[in-house]
Amino acid sequence: MSDAVDISPLTRLLASIDARADGTPASRDAIATGFPSLDRLLGGGVRAGDLAVLGGDVGVGKSALALAIALRASGSGARVCYLSGEMTRERILERALAIEGKASIDDLRRGTLDDETRAALGAAAHRLRPALPLIETFDQPGTHNVLSVMRELERGALVVVDALQSLASGAPALDEKLADALVALKEAALSMGQAVLLTAHLPAHTRARPNPRPTLDDFGAAGGVKHHADIVLGLYREELYTDGAPEGATELAILKNRNGPLSYVDLYYYKRWLRFEDMVD
């Protein structure tokens, strides 16, 4: 007869809750986004089994924020994979250097860097090398691109996918195909014990309406985002719609949070560097 003590799941959960109350990050399935204001509202970050969707209007910085989250999570020790159906690996690495080295993406591409910026890029590359996310790209639509990568990753990994619209093609029944992709990714997140962060365009969004902030209904996909995602984030910059609005001021709204509150956080966007910063921290 075994002398091992059977610790029930409820006992482990209570121990985890007590540890968090004492300031210990005891939840092993929470992956911090690296933006403290957002992580506080999400109870420490995204969790294994979560499907999170980040959406916003064209040019608002969805891909830049998703990449920043991938870089920060990876730098904190999480296993992270960044998959893109919209950019080459070289372009993704360019963006990563611009974000971390605080360099103009245009100057980087033209090679017109001053000595100080070039040194900052070298330091950023040195920091990134040991903690760079796995970067994968695909040029054919389909969830199989994501699922095949997820099968190679261990439990507890974060998979960042840019973008939902890269996972299906064809005008007939496109929304239904995107909804099916969301269901497949949610099922994979649960079965593989991983978190998925997916960027998304807003096909139902209209700039002319009185309040252009993103809503759940803007995501289209036959309501798939609204129904199947655990977390839905809406990115909004007033300067895209209003002349004279504060440059860089950004709202990141939590439009859906299956396990927590709805709220928003204030970010600042340095467009030249493609870099977001948490306004509070």
N, C-alpha and C positions, 0 to 999 in steps of 0.2 A: 504494500500500500504506500502510495507516495505521501511524503511529508510536506509537499509544496502547498502553500496557502493559495487558495483560489480567490483572486481579487476581482470583484465584480466590475463590470463596465461603469456602473453608477459610482462605485468607490473611486475609480480612476478619474472620472469626470469631476467629482467633488474635489479631489486633490488638485486637479488642474485649475479649477476655479479659485481655490484658496491660494494657490501659488501666484496666479495672476493678480489677485487682490493684494498680495505682498510685494508686487512689482517684479515678479519673475516671469519671463516669457515662456510659460510651460507648454503652450499649445504647439505641438510639433507639426501640425498640419496647416498652420497659418504662415503665409508667405507675405512678408511686408512689401508694400509697393515702393517704399523709400520716400514717400511723401507723408510725413507724420500726421498732418491734419486728416488726410484721407484714411490712413491706417487706424486712427483712433475711432473714426465713425464705422469702420468695417470690423471692429473688434480685433485688430492686430494685422489685418490684411486679407487677401483672398485665401480661401482654404481648399484643400484637396476635395475634389468633387464639385467645386463651384464652376459654373459657366458665367463669366463676366463679359459684358459687352460695352465697349466705349464708342460712342457715336458723336458726330458733330458735322457741321456744314463744311463745304469744300474750303480748304485753306485754313481751317481753324487750328490744325496741329495735332490731329489724331495720331498719325504715325509717329510723330516726334515724341508725344507723351507715352505712347506704348513702348517705344524703344527705350526711353528714359527709365520706365518702370522695369523693363527687362535688364538694363544695365545695373540699376540700383539693387534689384533683387539678387542678381548674380554676384555682384560685389559684396553682398552680405552673406554669401555662402549658399544660397539656394541653387538648385540645379535648374537652369532656365534654357529654353529653346525659343528662338525668335524665327518665325517662318513668314516669308513674304511672297505673295503672288503679284506684287506690284513693283519691286525693285530688285536689282542685281545685288549680289553679296558685296561687291565693291562699293556700290552706292550706300548700302547700309553701314559699312565700316566708315565711309566718309562722314556720314551723319553722326555716328558714334564718336568719332574724333572731334567733330565740331561741337557736339554737346559737352563732352568731357573737357576739351581743351579751351572752351569759350572762344572759338574762332569762327569768323565769317565763313559760311559754307561757300559763298562765291569766291572769296579770296583763296580758300583751300583748293577749289577746283581749278582756278586760274594759276595757282602757284605764286600769288602776289602776297606773300606773308612777310611781315617784318620779323626781325630777329627774336623779339620777345614772344610773339605769337608762335613762332616755329619752336621755340624752347618749351612753351606751354603744351604744344601738341606732342612733343617728344615725351614730356612727363606724363601726359594723359595716356599715351600708348603704353608706357611702362606700367602704369597702374592697371590698365585694361587687360594686358596680356594674360596674367594668371587667373583672371576672373571674367573673361569674355563669355557671353552666352554662346551656346551652340547656334550657329546661323545657317538656316536652310532656305532655299528658294524653290519655287515651282512655277512652271509656265503653262500648265494645263489645269483647267478647273477640276474640282472634285475633292470631297472630304478625304478620299484615300490618301492624298498627299499628307494630310495632318495625322491621320490615324496610323499610318506606317511609321511616322517619326515617334508618336506617342508610345507605340509598342516597344521601342528601343530605349525608352527612358524609364527610370525607376519611379516608384511611388513617391509622392511628395513634390514632384517637379512642377514647374510653371511653364506652360506653353502659350506663347504670345503669337497670335495669328493676325496678319495684316493682308487682306481684309476679308470680311464675310463675303463680299461680292466676288472675290476671287475663287470661291468654292463652287460656283454654279454658273452656267451660261445658257443662252438661248431664250429668246423672248417668250415663247409659249410656256406658260406655267412656271416662269422664273421665280416668282414669289414662293410657290409651293416647294420648289427645289431648295431655295434658301431656308425655308422652314424645316425641311427634312435634314439639311446640313446642321442646323442648330440642334435638332433632336439627337443626331448622331454624335455630335461633340459633347452634349450633356451626358449621354449614356457612357461615352468613353471616359469622361472625367470621373464619373462615379465608379465604373468598373476598374479603372486603372489607378485610382487614387491620386489623380493629378488635378491641378487647377488650369483652366483655360481662360485666357483674356483675348477677346476678339474685337478688332476694330470694325466699324460699320459706317457706311454712308447713310444719308437720310433721304431716301427717294421721295418721301411724302412731305418733306420740309419745303416751306415757301418763305422767301425772304420778305415778301411784301406784307405779311400779316403784322398786326399790332405788336405782338410779342414774339420775336423770332427765336427765343430760347428753345432748345430741343425738348420734345415730349416723347412719350413712349410710342405714340401712334406714328411718329415721323419715321420710324425704323422700317416700316413696311414688312416684307417677308411674311405676309399673311398672318401678321400678329405673332410670329414665332418668337421674336425677341421679348415681347411683353409677357408671353406665356411660359417660355422655357428657360430664360436666363435667371440666374439667382441674383445677379447684380447688374444694373444698367446705369451707366454713367453718361451724362450729357455735357459736352464741352462747348463753351460759349464765350466769344470775345465781342464785346459791344462795338469795337472799332471797325468790325467788318460791316456794320449796318448803319452806324451813326457818325457823321462828320464831327470831328472835335472830341470824340470819346477818348478816354484815357488810353494811351498806347500800352499794349502788353497786358492790361488788366484782364483776367480770365476767371470765369466761374466754372467749376466742375461740380455739376449737380448729381446727386444720387437719386435717380428717378425710380429705381426699384431696389429694394434690399430685403431679400427674403428673410434674413435673420437679424435685421437691425433697423435703425431709423432712416428716414428720408431727410436729407439735408443738403448742404453744399459746402465746398471749400474754396478759398480764394487762392489762385495761383498767379504767377507773373510769367509772361512769355517773352523771352528775348529772341525775336524773330531772326536776327542775324545769325544767332548761334543755334537756332532750333532747340532752345533750352527752356524748360519750365522750372520754376522755383516755387516752393511753398511760401506764401506770404507771411504766415504766422511763424514758421520756424526757420 
